Amino acid sequence: MSEEKPNPDHRPIRSFVLRQGRMTDSQERALEQLWPKYCLEPGDAMLNFDDLFGRQAPRVLEIGFGMGTSLAEMASKSPDTDYLGIEVHRPGVGRLLDQLENEATNNVRVFCHDAVEILEKQIPDASLDRVLLFFPDPWHKKRHNKRRIVRPDFVQMIRRKLKPGGVFHMATDWQDYAEWMMEIMSAAEGFENQAGQGQYSEKPDYRPETKFERRGLRLGHGIWDLLFQRV
């Protein structure tokens, strides 16, 4: 019996497509000058958050922060909390670094990489107080649903990274995706809906209004927040 060889062309399904676009001069300058100050390099070693931030504090991870406006606002308003942001699009990373430096915000560190790989390899279990996933790509065409980041295996990885009592907070302006998230999260082991079974949450005060949220509202979309606690 011949041994089956791995297919070298096989690639994992990703929840994002790199659309880098043109970077502004300020974004390019921020990436060049501020990368060592704020950015972390992907690797295989688990982070030590106490060493990374030089203190003990609540830790919040935002996955896919876009242009970084909401992350910078949350960090500025909550200086006693440490924030880790993950984003694959370099213009957004550059924009965030520029904003952090201009506002002298020191409680944020950034990865420009695939969030799933960072979670698997570098985020310790039971280390996060909150995980934020605001307005991820809805992949609204049915044939693309498989690319949605909120899937049972991803949810269980988030559960492992949250501290007991930690919260996974999702938000979307696509009703179909909200229902998808609700179905997956309601069936997920180890989570409890903070709003009650099958219910969506009110928007928490700490979540800023995002560009994608404003666009959704202009298009007549609703806004759905889901907050599930690790139990």
C-alpha positions in Angstrom: 0.0 0.0 0.0 1.6 3.3 -1.1 1.8 6.1 1.4 -0.4 9.1 0.6 1.7 12.2 0.1 0.5 15.6 1.2 -0.7 18.0 -1.4 1.8 20.8 -1.7 -0.9 23.1 -3.2 -3.2 22.7 -0.2 -3.7 25.9 1.8 -5.9 26.5 4.8 -9.1 28.4 4.2 -8.5 32.0 5.4 -11.1 34.5 6.6 -9.4 37.4 4.9 -8.0 38.5 1.5 -5.1 40.9 1.5 -6.1 44.1 -0.2 -3.3 46.3 0.8 -4.1 49.4 -1.3 -2.0 52.5 -1.4 -0.3 53.6 1.8 -0.1 57.3 2.7 3.3 58.9 3.5 2.4 59.1 7.2 1.4 55.4 7.2 4.7 54.4 5.5 6.7 56.6 7.9 4.9 55.1 10.9 5.6 51.6 9.8 9.3 52.4 9.3 9.9 54.4 12.4 7.4 53.0 15.0 7.4 49.3 14.2 10.1 48.5 16.9 8.1 50.4 19.5 4.7 49.0 19.1 4.8 45.9 16.8 5.6 42.3 17.7 7.1 39.7 15.4 5.3 36.4 14.8 7.0 33.3 16.2 6.6 30.2 18.2 7.1 31.5 21.7 4.2 32.3 24.0 3.9 35.9 25.1 4.5 36.9 28.7 2.1 39.8 29.0 3.5 41.0 32.3 6.9 41.3 30.7 5.5 42.8 27.5 3.6 45.6 29.2 5.8 45.8 32.3 2.8 45.4 34.7 -0.2 43.3 35.7 -3.5 44.6 34.2 -6.6 43.4 32.4 -5.8 42.2 28.8 -8.0 42.8 25.8 -7.4 41.4 22.3 -9.0 42.9 19.2 -8.9 40.8 16.1 -9.0 42.6 12.8 -8.9 46.3 13.9 -9.0 47.7 10.4 -7.6 51.3 10.5 -7.3 51.1 14.2 -9.4 54.1 15.2 -11.6 52.2 17.6 -8.7 50.3 19.2 -6.8 53.6 19.7 -9.9 55.2 21.3 -10.5 52.3 23.6 -6.9 52.2 24.7 -6.8 56.0 25.3 -9.9 55.9 27.4 -8.8 52.9 29.4 -5.1 53.4 30.3 -5.3 50.8 33.1 -6.0 48.1 30.5 -3.5 46.5 28.1 -4.5 46.0 24.5 -3.2 43.7 21.8 -4.3 44.2 18.2 -4.0 41.9 15.3 -4.5 43.0 11.7 -3.2 41.8 8.3 -3.5 45.0 6.4 -0.4 47.1 6.6 -2.0 50.5 5.9 -4.3 50.0 8.9 -1.3 49.0 11.0 0.5 52.1 9.9 -2.5 54.3 10.6 -2.8 52.9 14.1 0.9 53.3 14.9 0.7 57.0 13.8 -2.3 57.6 16.0 -0.8 55.9 19.0 2.3 57.9 18.8 0.5 61.2 18.3 -1.7 60.5 21.3 1.1 59.1 23.4 -0.8 55.9 24.0 1.5 53.2 25.5 -0.8 50.4 26.4 -1.1 48.8 22.9 1.0 46.3 21.1 0.3 45.1 17.5 0.8 42.0 15.3 0.6 42.4 11.5 -0.2 38.7 10.8 -2.9 36.1 10.6 -4.8 36.1 13.9 -5.4 32.4 14.0 -1.7 31.7 13.9 -1.0 34.2 16.6 -3.7 32.7 18.8 -2.4 29.2 18.3 1.3 29.9 18.8 1.7 33.0 21.0 -1.3 33.7 23.1 -1.2 31.8 26.4 -4.3 29.9 27.6 -6.5 31.7 30.1 -4.6 35.0 29.6 -7.3 37.3 28.1 -10.1 39.2 29.8 -11.9 40.1 26.6 -11.6 39.2 22.9 -13.2 41.7 20.4 -14.3 40.9 16.9 -16.0 44.0 15.5 -17.5 43.9 12.0 -15.5 41.1 10.5 -15.8 40.4 6.8 -19.3 38.8 6.5 -18.6 36.8 3.4 -22.2 37.2 2.7 -22.4 35.1 -0.5 -23.4 31.6 0.5 -20.5 30.0 -1.4 -18.1 32.1 0.7 -19.7 31.3 4.1 -16.9 28.8 4.7 -14.5 31.8 5.0 -16.2 33.3 8.0 -13.9 33.4 11.0 -16.6 32.5 13.5 -16.7 28.8 13.3 -16.9 26.1 16.1 -13.1 25.4 16.1 -12.2 29.1 16.2 -14.7 29.7 19.0 -13.2 26.9 21.1 -9.7 28.4 20.6 -11.1 31.7 21.8 -12.5 30.0 24.9 -9.1 28.5 25.8 -7.4 31.9 25.5 -10.0 33.7 27.7 -9.8 33.6 31.5 -12.7 32.0 33.3 -15.3 34.8 33.3 -13.7 36.4 30.2 -16.0 37.7 27.4 -16.0 37.2 23.6 -17.6 40.3 22.1 -18.7 40.2 18.5 -20.5 42.8 16.4 -21.8 42.9 12.9 -24.2 44.8 10.6 -25.2 41.8 8.6 -28.3 40.0 10.0 -27.4 36.7 8.4 -24.0 36.8 10.0 -25.5 37.8 13.4 -27.8 34.8 13.2 -24.8 32.6 12.2 -22.8 33.8 15.2 -25.7 33.3 17.5 -26.3 29.7 16.4 -22.6 28.8 16.7 -22.1 30.6 20.0 -25.3 29.2 21.6 -24.1 25.7 20.8 -20.5 26.3 21.9 -19.4 24.4 25.0 -18.2 26.6 27.8 -19.9 29.8 26.9 -23.0 31.6 28.3 -24.9 34.4 26.5 -24.7 37.5 28.8 -28.0 38.8 27.4 -29.9 35.5 27.8 -30.5 32.5 25.5 -30.9 33.7 21.9 -30.7 37.4 22.8 -28.5 40.1 21.4 -26.8 42.5 23.7 -27.1 46.3 23.9 -24.0 48.0 22.6 -21.5 48.4 25.6 -20.3 51.9 26.3 -16.7 50.8 25.7 -17.3 49.9 22.0 -16.7 53.0 19.8 -18.8 53.4 16.7 -16.7 52.2 13.8 -16.5 53.2 10.1 -18.1 49.9 9.1 -20.9 50.4 11.6 -21.6 53.9 10.1 -21.5 52.5 6.6 -24.0 49.7 7.6 -26.3 52.2 9.1 -26.2 54.4 6.0 -27.2 51.2 4.0 -30.1 50.6 6.3 -28.5 47.7 8.1 -29.2 46.8 11.8 -26.3 46.5 14.3 -26.0 43.3 16.4 -23.7 42.8 19.4 -23.1 39.4 20.9 -21.4 39.0 24.3 -20.6 35.5 25.4 -18.8 34.8 28.7 -16.5 31.8 29.3 -18.0 29.7 32.1 
